[in-house]
Amino acid sequence: MSSSQRLGLVALVVVVAVGAFIVVKPGSSDDMKSKTSTTTPKGGGASASTPTVQRVQIKAGKPVGGVRSLKFKKGDDARIEVSVDTPHLLHLHGYDIEKKATPSKPATFEFKADNEGEFELESHTNEDAGLEPAIARVLVEPS
């Protein structure tokens, strides 16, 4: 094997190794998805890069597991994701955020938890239909 052939073979091996590393390296998009789907980090607070995430699911007009208490610490970057089986118009009191959720697109409420207290997350769709509007109670506690 000539020296230029060896050099070409070494270059090919390096290209294949780099390509394999890029495909399986830590921090790939699958890893990032799992990091963003975590709930409250240990210690109860969230860093600026990891919002505290709480999830609620609505089936047949009712929150699965009943009306839940979603707790955040004051100053958290909070995130609530609400998935539904039929379209809903949702409202988070105290922060005055309104979102639409559909079966194909959950509603995502993102906010700085800077108002202490207890706030209701409700479905205006349920309210208009004469059903219980409460979906969750959002509790923002002192840090």
Secondary structure, 3 states (H helix, E strand, C coil): CCHHHHHHHHHHHHHHHHHHHHHHCCCCHHHHHHHHCCCCCCCCCCCCCCCEEEEEEEECCEECCCCEEEEEECCCEEEEEEEECCCEEEEECCCCEEEEEECCECEEEEEECCCCEEEEEEEHHHHHCCCCCEEEEEEEECC
